[in-house]
Amino acid sequence: MFNLKSTIFKFFSLFSVIRVYNITVIVIAQYLTSIFILGHQKDTLEVILDPYLFVIILCSSIAIASGYIINNFYDYEKDIINRPIRSSIDKSIRKRTKLSLYFALNFLCLFLSLLISIRAASFFLVYIFALWFYSHKLKKIVIIGNICSAILTITPFFAIFLYYKNFELIIFIYALFLFFIILAKDIIKDLENLKGDFTLNYQTIAVVHGEKSSKVAISIIILISYINVINLILNFDIGLMFYYYYLCLFILAYILFILWKSRTKKEYLIIHNIMRALIILGIISIVLI
């Protein structure tokens, strides 16, 4: 018998598993990057209505969704410890259903990418494999897991770079800034999830070397980001986006200050959310270029 309440709950559970909100942010970031940075020579409407760009972004979203599913599959036990409420929602979808959806999404991604070119299909095939290998093996390796997570997060933007064949130096400087911010956020997230990682023997910096070493690593990454921001402000034409980068200097300094005072999961969660807000604000600020 059809149960409307159960169906609605499973829908929202699936919404949680594939992190639709994160994917939405990435889609917006890809379009803004295409309009204001990579395809700025073209008319805005022409970029938005470009069918090939649409398919590339759609394939990126599908691949990321499948990546979240397989990551949720492998991290189920850890999430029960670190995120009991969300885990209780996610478990309404059976593991078998998650795997079936994972393979279906990957097949759809590769099929759609073939409509563009063999090169595009090869790109997404490698990306899908990398997402699986990260969830299965790499994320449990100290340092490597964090670096791979940051790389995989910015990889969809390289699909856009390849499409527009725009390899200006400033593009890579932007990507480098985003990489280090995501890397710092990921290590902060490990501090937040220390209990579950320690229990299930995930080899994060915090588990292997302790909280102090994690804070040292985050501090070094933030200092590198500082140098990157100053380089962007002084040496590149970034339009009105310099307001965002000046704000970054203050926010990153504040994060560095409260990081060394933080001890609890709640405090690390606050820092994690500040970093997330900084990334989202940076995406919105692309329109200022």
Salt bridges, closest charged atoms under 4 A:
ASP75 OD2 - LYS78 NZ 3.97
ASP75 OD2 - LYS139 NZ 2.38
ASP79 OD1 - ARG83 NH1 3.86
GLU192 OE1 - HIS272 ND1 3.12
ASP197 OD1 - LYS78 NZ 3.18
